[in-house]
Structures are given as C-alpha cells and as structure tokens.
C-alpha cells in the first residue's frame, strides 16, 4: 500500500459503470484511483506496470475475453485483488465471478460500503505482513447430520480452554444454527444485529454482539428469527469477520451444509475449510460432489481438509476405501461415540469438557492442536 492509499486500477465498459467505479473509489478514504480504462489492452498493460493493490472491474458474465484477462492478471499481478462491481445479484453470476478469481463482488445498494470495507481489509493485511491478525477456519458438512456443529463447538472449546487462544465461534447456519443450544445459551444479540446496525458497526458494537461462553471463548449466534436471517448478506459478514479477526487469534465458523451466497463469501476468505464426512457410501458420494464443486470454484486444495466423523460405526466404509473414493488424504478420524456426543449435547456442554477420557475427545484434541499451530496463547 502506498502512502496515499491503496492503488486502484479500474476497467469499465459502459458510461454508467465508469461513473460508478469512480464514485466507489472517491468514497473510500484509503483508495487512490490510478486509472479508469475502457480498453482491455490498456488496462492490462497498466496493471502490469503499476502492480496495483486493487483491480476494480465492471463485471457482466457475458463480457468477452474477461475469463482470459483475469487468468493473465493472476500471473502478472499476483498481489492485485480483483473486485467486481455488477448490477446482477443472480447466484449463477456470483458463482461464475468467484470461479474467475474475483475476491469481492459488489452489488447495489451496498456497493459503496462494501468496497470501502474491502480497501480497509487489504490495508490491514498489508500492515500485518499480508495476513489478518487471526486465523479463519470454517467447519462444513458434505451433507446434513454429520456432526458439524458438535465438532465446531468442541474445537472452539479445546482451542480456547486447553490451548489458551482467543477464539470467536460464529454460527453461519442461518437455516437453523444450533451452537447456542449446544452451549446452553439464550443470546439476546445475534448475527442479524450485524445487518440491523450495519451503518454504525464498529469494533465496540461488534464486541457487544458476542456472548462469553468461557474465558477466551465468545459466540456470535445465528439469527433466531428466520425472517431476520434473510437480511444478512455477504457485506455484513465481511465486516463482522474483519472485526472478529482483529480481536481474536482464531475465528471458527459453523457453515452447516448449505452452499449459499453467505457460505461462498466465507469460503473465499477462510485459511482452512474443514469438510466433515461420515464413513458411508452416501457420505462419500456427497464428499466427492462437494470436492468437485470446490474445484470448479477454484478453491485451492491447500485450503481444504477432510475429517471423518463416526469412524468405526457399524457397517462403516474402511479407511483405505474412504481416501480412494474421495481422492484426498484424511486429516483426522473421529471415532464413533454417539453416547458421549448425545449426552453432552443434551446437557449443553462440550464433549471435551464433560468426557475428557473418551476416544472422541482425544481425537478432537489432536485435531485442535494441529489447527492451532502457529499461535501463541493469549496474554
């Protein structure tokens, strides 16, 4: 980042698009417009010369040559974040943009704030040597009912209580998140408040939305009201994650098993996505399907880790067969211990807290130690 702010090189193909891109940059205090081009050749040449932090593009899925252009820019401007401004909110268009390597997808009416947030986030990463303060980990299921929420709760507990890290646990399963119930909490604030008070959301307000579970462990609960949940968008999640990563060493996300706009936005930012699968034929087919989708989206293989839950259950698929079918190594096998998991869940307490000697607890402890590597305990 330069002293005058992050350099932004913009590409537009319509008059309105050019005006809007100029307005977005002007409204971001830490951004400086280095050029506003309409010719792809000129844009690409300037991008290679200037090496700007942000490549701002007026995006339509039918724009000729855009796929090839973005592929070339990945190689020639490796530190440049591609930000797309588009009039389309269609999920297919958003997915296609992400597959092309777009980091941020801006739509109206929140484009101005979302662009400013992106600039601030890149500035913080630059000041921190290219990395945010905290590590962002997501836990998601290849299908429903594989134990994602139980694993997220117990990983968060172990990382915070046994390893001494500051951990924020966020429930992004908007269709019916269970983290508050599993921790015997009745939160008065939740993720919907991020959207409801977005205009004044700062670090202090963000902190007030978190419930303290134990020393060093905080919870951002899923919306209790399904109607309010519909109002939570990627721009709200992005700013919430910015604040959480600034104040916590690990931010752990429960994504459930649905791939929607919010989940995709989260996956675009995570350092690691832990995919949970059960050792059954149906589970392995679901894992292969999800793996192929991530490949199409361009999610790097290094950002994905496979965890098998309920290993050793009656009739389960053998370990050697699991890795052969899915086509990747398994990071951890969590043994089947339905009694401990069920009893702990009913009591609203983590398994690793109430059943410290169980095989499941020991396997989760080893996984948490691996995920927490590289972080010092909180002061």
Helices and strands as residue ranges (DSSP letters): E 6-11, H 15-26, E 31-37, H 40-50, E 54-58, H 66-76, E 81-85, H 91-99, E 104-106, H 111-127, E 135-141, H 148-157, I 158-162, E 167-171, H 179-182, H 192-196, G 198-200, H 203-208, E 211-214, E 217-220, H 226-229, H 234-247, E 250-256, H 261-269, E 272-278, H 281-297, G 301-303, E 304-311, H 319-326, E 330-335, H 338-347, H 351-354, H 359-371
